[in-house]
Amino acid sequence: MSSHHVVREKQEPALLILELDLFDEEHLGQLLEWSPTVLVTDDAAEKLYSLGIKFDVLLTQTEPVFLQENLRLITVEEDALKAGLQFLISEKYPAVNIIAGKRSMADFLVYADQITLVIFSNHQKIYPVSSSFSKWKAAGELIYIDDIPADLEQSGLEQINQNQFKTKNDGFFTLKFAQPYLFIAEDI
């Protein structure tokens, strides 16, 4: 007996690809597994096109050379991240996975309360968390915290260096702080 899953539109996170240079193709395949809506920049479109991967939205600053059937074009004035996230929010997508190069987390912070974000950058999975966040992890796993607030209270973690922590035991770790969001990262 086989299992048949029906994926409803916008049920899975959209995929916004800003840069693919250092991203593992196996991880890309995992993100594409459930056929998300895929938004790409001109540079990423070239690589996806060469891999035979179709995309739904092209965030472009030039006249596109990649014309596919049912391709939506969004002209980017300044920043593809901003244009892509504004499009997804206006289309009422609840979540997005973003493949990006090195960027300031401040670029993402303004969108954290409008759409669920998961950022894949430099072999890390980065996401915003709100105060009283807790997550189960095995002992010895690394957690990175970007811009540690002065009022951060944590349990279940041991600080290794300025932004790096290690889980003390198998179990939950907890973070408490006053600001609306904090970005944490895990190795992938």
ABEGO torsion letter per residue (X at the ends): XBBBBBBBBGABBBBBBABAAABBAAAAAAAAAAGBBBBBBAAAAAAAAAAGBBBABBBBABBBABBBBGBBBBBBAABAAAAAAAAAAAAGBABBBBBBBBBBAAAAAAAAAABBBBBBBGGBBBBBBBBGBBBBBBBGBBBBBBGBBAABBBBGBBBABAABBBBABBEBBBBBBABABBBBBBBX
